[in-house]
Amino acid sequence: MNPYVSPWMDEELGLFRETVSRFVEIEMVPNDATWRYQHSVGKEIWRKAGEMGLLCLDLPTTYGCGGGDFRHEVVFYEEQARRGLSGFGQGVHSMCAHYVYNYGTEEQKRRWLPRMARGELIGAIAMTEPDAGSDLQGIRTRANLEGDFYRVNGSKIFITNGGQASLLMLVTRTNTEERKRGLSLIMVETENLSGYRVGRVLDKMGLPAQDTAELFFEDVRVPADCRLGAEEGLGMYQLMGDLPYERLIIALCGVAAMEGAVAETSKYVKERKAFGQVIGQMQHVRFKLAECATVTRIARVFVDDCIQKLLVSKLDNEIASMAKYWVTDSQQQVLDECVQLYGGYGYMNEYMVCRMFMDSRVQRIYGGTNEIMKELISRSV
Ligand SMILES: Cc1cc2nc3c(=O)[nH]c(=O)nc-3n(C[C@H](O)[C@H](O)[C@H](O)COP(=O)(O)OP(=O)(O)OC[C@H]3O[C@@H](n4cnc5c(N)ncnc54)[C@H](O)[C@@H]3O)c2cc1C
């Protein structure tokens, strides 16, 4: 079979991939077991990624960022996901930077983006609350404008990078009368912030290297000039504008994980013996791998098409939702088959397919559940 090369790849990106791949092999792979054990990747790796120029790759150099485009971000996501690395919250960090870039003033961009690109500020997206996940308009965290600052009270849950985030894109209510027009986005620098508290790092089914956390705000004072947007109440519209970008990141990490798992499983079945032959010679095993490889290729072609559309600002919400839902459902099926082909070893954490399987489950839940994706798609069908 001819090797597949994504149509958006070129020579420059090929060289960039080599650099990224080296960084991932040297700085991330050897640390993954420790990160999984301590439920955090720590701050050092953020600084190292910043020094290498690997953060905020698709934002302009004017703000100290990479000056590339979404393809550069994709390469870094892929190199991690193919190796089953799931602790480094690059996705939410980039999303956080994008909110600043898309909706911030010139002064706000200069205040936050260079430090995010250097890995000095670690970004997080703080939307979900104990009583408001899919139904974001039910958010109760409140920000009251008092002179030149907002007084924030409330709590957030399930926040990726939450344990060590130093810059939050906080979704908060600035108006209690209106559900949709009552939300605003406020950037919150958390270091030494009085009244701000990180709760427990949550004990999860997968993603053990992720410091997913609860966040609490008790009379927290945030300067009024940290709000994104010229007026209050734009939050819901700003959130909707960035959804295709966020959903595509989830889908492309899904397809890269599938590719990594199929490649690894294909090697394994060519070595593992049962009943006097390598299991990879058995028809059932070959058929299962053929099915996994086919689904993975279909997912890849679809995701590549979405990447190309995003590059020219033509990726709409419905197509991004299709990619998020279908790829992550497929990811879980493929990972399940790979675990099965490993037999008992597939159930052992020391094997990559086992870790990938556990990590893959949440892909169908976060970033908008797959049911919400279908709800959105169905409205346009
Ligand atoms: C590991 C992890 C990391 C996360 N990271 C972040 C983060 O960084 N930032 C952040 O803000 N949030 C984050 N989340 C939260 C995540 O986005 C939410 O959990 C998700 O949106 C679902 O919300 P919920 O948990 O409140 O479920 P609910 O909204 O209560 O949904 C429960 C069930 O009801 C279904 N349902 C709800 N409404 C409908 C509907 N209209 N039609 C059909 N079915 C429906 C859902 O699909 C789901 O199956 C994370 C979650 C996890 C587990």
The ligand as a Gaussian input file, in Angstrom:
#p B3LYP/6-31G(d) Opt

LIG

0 1
 C      -11.321000      14.953000      31.119000
 C      -12.222000      16.122000      30.862000
 C      -11.660000      17.337000      30.488000
 C      -12.469000      18.448000      30.305000
 N      -11.901000      19.670000      30.017000
 C      -12.658000      20.787000      30.048000
 C      -12.070000      22.081000      29.944000
 O      -10.860000      22.229000      29.765000
 N      -12.875000      23.174000      30.052000
 C      -14.217000      23.068000      30.247000
 O      -14.869000      24.091000      30.358000
 N      -14.823000      21.848000      30.323000
 C      -14.076000      20.714000      30.239000
 N      -14.674000      19.471000      30.339000
 C      -16.111000      19.401000      30.489000
 C      -16.827000      18.806000      29.282000
 O      -16.776000      19.683000      28.203000
 C      -18.261000      18.471000      29.723000
 O      -18.157000      17.390000      30.633000
 C      -19.151000      18.122000      28.570000
 O      -19.419000      19.257000      27.784000
 C      -20.500000      17.520000      29.032000
 O      -21.094000      18.294000      30.026000
 P      -21.617000      17.587000      31.375000
 O      -20.475000      16.799000      31.919000
 O      -22.221000      18.619000      32.239000
 O      -22.713000      16.555000      30.901000
 P      -24.269000      16.868000      30.697000
 O      -24.434000      18.125000      29.939000
 O      -24.938000      16.746000      32.009000
 O      -24.710000      15.648000      29.775000
 C      -25.047000      14.350000      30.290000
 C      -25.575000      13.501000      29.136000
 O      -26.746000      14.106000      28.601000
 C      -26.587000      14.284000      27.211000
 N      -27.257000      15.507000      26.782000
 C      -27.233000      16.728000      27.365000
 N      -27.947000      17.595000      26.643000
 C      -28.422000      16.923000      25.570000
 C      -29.210000      17.279000      24.425000
 N      -29.663000      18.523000      24.250000
 N      -29.508000      16.318000      23.531000
 C      -29.059000      15.052000      23.676000
 N      -28.285000      14.663000      24.729000
 C      -27.971000      15.586000      25.652000
 C      -25.080000      14.394000      26.990000
 O      -24.721000      14.118000      25.658000
 C      -24.563000      13.385000      27.974000
 O      -24.620000      12.110000      27.410000
 C      -13.868000      18.331000      30.470000
 C      -14.434000      17.099000      30.806000
 C      -13.619000      16.008000      31.015000
 C      -14.261000      14.707000      31.422000

